Amino acid sequence: MSTTQLQSKLQKQLVHEGLSNDDAKCLSSNVHCMDTNNVKIAKVWAEHGVEKAVQQMFVDPDNGHRLSYAEMRCRYG
């Protein structure tokens, strides 16, 4: 999926979750600036929603172990 496609899909998901179109456009506009980890989470969010994205943020992509809140914040900001 290209960055433009991901941005569009994420924007639609955010609107579906209750954000205004303007807010969703703003929040999804920086997909092209994201690092690899954040792009993966953006894809999960765009395809499966916020709950699945948050769940995935707490899983270490390297070994599948659960991340602490601090570890998650270090990885995803």
N, C-alpha and C positions, 0 to 999 in steps of 0.2 A: 504494500500500500504506500503510495507516495505521501509526502508531507501534506500536500494540498488536500488529498483525499481524506487523510486522517483528521486534518483541521476541520473539514466540512462535516465529517461523521461525528466528531466530538462536539461540534457546535450544535448539531441536531439533537444529540443525546442530552446535552445540557438544557436545551429548550424543553425537551421531553420531561426532564426532571424538575422543571418549574422556573428556570431562569428566563429573563427577558431575552429576546433575540440580540439586543445590543450587548448585554452582559455576557451572554454565551459567546458572541463574536470576539469580545475583548479577551475573555479567559482562554479561548482556543487559539488566539492569534499568534502565540509564540511557540507553537509546536516545532517550527523549523529551528529554534534556538536550543531545544532540549537536548540533554545528553541521552545516551542509550537507555539507561535505566528509566528515565522519565518518559521517554517515547514508548517503552513497553507498557508502562502503567497507563499512559494516555490511550493506547490501543485497547487495553482491557476496559477502560472507562467507556470508550466510544462504542465498544461492542457489547458490553455486559452491564454497564451502569456503575454508579459510584460505590455501591456496597461491595461489589466484586473487586473494584480497583483498590479500595482501602484494605480489604482482606489480603490482596496480593502484595500490597506495600509492606506488610509485616512478614513476608516470606523471603528469606535470602535466596536470590536467584542462582547462586553458586552451589549451595548445598541443601536447600529446602528447609533449613532450620528456621524457627520463629525468631524474628528480630524484636529487640526491645523497642520501646518508643524512641529512645535516644538514637539507637542504630537506624531506625527508619527515617528519622529526621535528618540524620547525617547523609543518608543516601538520597533522599527525595526533597530535602529542603523544608 
